[in-house]
Amino acid sequence: MDWIQDPWVAALTVFLAGMFLVTEFLVKARGLAGLAGVALLFLYAWVQTPSFHTWSLGLLLIGLALVILDGKLIQDGTTAGIGVLMMLVGLVLPTGDFLTGSLVGIMWILGLMAGFLSLKILPRRPVWDKVVLKDSLTRERGYSSVNARFLELIDREGETLTDLRPSGVISVDGERFSCTSGGAWVKKGTRVRVISVDGTRILVEPLQEDHAG
């Protein structure tokens, strides 16, 4: 059983533990990924005995508790991030060797990154769907409200408050809007009509040709 104490075996154990823990945090894994991650962490602790000191085990357990707390209750990622860093310290320092510690640390980070691949094959947790949906709806509401307001300007008349060279400012029913004449120079005080709206770009044309320059 000497092979289980090999640095590469320890590093692979840490890699898989990190991957399973992130998987449990992101997707609906029914707790199986979390159990696998915890089991692998305890296997790593057993491999490192007696170099795995009490304080290292404490960092590992506290960090794990923070990750679980974030995943089940808080769900903002901050607490989990602190827990992950504490676990990194608890995993690396007991190795007592720079090369082994570096290998374990790198494999832990790679394992955490690999856990995000689970989003491609398993359904994500509802909390992430809510966050994405909320952001999407917020952007959609903002986009729609702005465009609806500007689209109402089509065919309405106003007056230029500045020279349009070709961009400038017009007033429509007492409201100021930035606009463009599409290339023509239109003098200040000219009556214009809104002919099109593209997003927030308002295109106008003068009502009287003799005001265009």
N, C-alpha and C positions, 0 to 999 in steps of 0.2 A: 504493500500500500504506500510505498515511498513516492509513487508518482503523484499522489494527491497533494503532496507538499511542494511540487514543482511550481516555480513562479508563474509559468504560463498557465498552469491549471488554475492557480489562484486568480490570475488576471481574467481568464475566461469565465470563472465563476462570478466575478464582480461584473463583468460585461453583461452576462445573462440576467443577473439580479437587477441591474439598472434598467435593462430593456423591459423586463417584466413589470417592474414598478411603474414605469412611465406608461406602459400599455394599460395597466389597471387604472391609472389616473385619467387617461384620455378616452378610453372606449369601454363598451359594455362587455367586460370579460367575466362577469359573474363571480368575481373574487378569485378565480383560478390563477390569473396572472399575478395578483398580489400575493397569494399564498406561495406561489413558486418563487417569487422574488425574495420573500422573507426567508424561506427555507434555504435558498442559496446564500443569503447573507449569513445565516447561522452556520452553514457549511464552511464558508470562508473563515469565520471566527474560529471554528474548530481546527481548520488547517493551520491557522496562525498561532495556536496555543503552543508554548506559554507566552509568546511575545505579544499576544493580544491582551493588553492591560485592561483593568477595570474601567479606567477613564475612557478608553477607546470604545469599549462596549457601551458605555453611557452615552457618548456622542452618537453612536450608531442607533441606539434605541430612541434617543430624543429626536434625532433627525427623522427617523422613520415615523415616529408619532406625529411630528409636524406635517410630514407628507400626507399621512392618513387623515389628519385633521383638516388639511386644506381640501383634500379630495372629497371628503364626506360632508363638510360643513361650510367652510369659508369660501372655497372655490374661486379664489382670485389669483392664485399662482405665487403670490409673494411669500406666504408661509412655507409653501412647498419648496421654493427656491432656497430659503434659509436652511430648511431641513436637508436638502440635497448637499449643500456646502458643508454642513456639519458631518454628514455621513462620509463625504470625501475625505475630510481630515481624519475621521475615525478609521477609515479604511487604509489610508496611505501611511500614516506615521508608525503604526505597529510593525510594518515590514522591517524597519531598521536598516534598510538598504536603499540607496538612492535609485539604483537601476530598477529594482523590484517595485519600489514605491512609485516611480515614474510610470512604469508599465501598468500598475494597478490603477493609478489616477487616469491615465489616458484611456484605458479600457472602460473605466466607469463612465467617463464622459461620452465615449463612443456608444456605450450601451444605452445611455439616456437618449442620445440622438436616434439610435436605431429604433427605440420605442415609438417614435413618431410615425414610423412606417405602418404601424398598426391601424392608423387612420385610413389607410388605403384598402384594408381588407375586412375591417370590423366596423360596426355602427358606432359612431361617437356617442359620448354621454349626452343626455339632454341639456345639461348646463351649457355645453359648447354650442349646441344648436340655438339656444336662446340668445346667447351673446351675438352670434353671427346674424341671426334674424333681427335682433334689435338694432344692430348697426346698419343693416341693410335697409330696414324700414325708415330709420332716421334719415339716411341719405336720400332715400326715395321720396320721402315727404318733403324734404328741403328742395330737391330738384324739381318736383312737380309743382310746388307752390310758387317757386320763382318763375318757372316757365309759364304757368297758367296766368300769372300776373302780367308777364311781358306779352304773351300771345293776345291778351285782350286789347293791346295797343294797336294791333293791325287795323289799318284803314282809318284810324283816328288822326285828327289833326292837332298840330301844336306849333310852337314858335321856337326858333333857335335863340338860345341865350348867349351863345358864343358863335364865332365864325366856325364853320365846319371845314376842316382843312386836310382830309375829309372828315376827321373825327371831331366831335364837340359835344355840347350839351343842349338839350331841348327841354321845353316845358310843355307838358300835356295835362291840361286841367289842373294846373298849379303844382304838378309833380315834376321833378327834375330827373332826366334820364340821359345817360351817355348813349351816343349814337354815332353812326357814320353815314355819309352821303354816298358811299360807294365809289369815290374818286373825284366827284365834282366839288368845287369850292362854293360854299353857300354862305352868304353874309349873315351876320347877326341881325335878328329881327325879322327874318324871313318866315313866312308861313310854310309849314312842311306837312307832309302826310307820311305816316308809317306804312311802308309797303311790305315789309317782311320781318320776321324775328327768327333768329337761329340761335337757340340757347339763350344767351344774354346779349347777343349782338343784334342791335336794332338798326335796320336800314331805312332811311327816309329819302324822300324826294321833294323838291320845292314845288309848291302849288303854282307859282308863277315863274315861268322860264326866265324872265328878265332879271330875277334876283340871283340866278346862278352865275358864278364867275369862272 
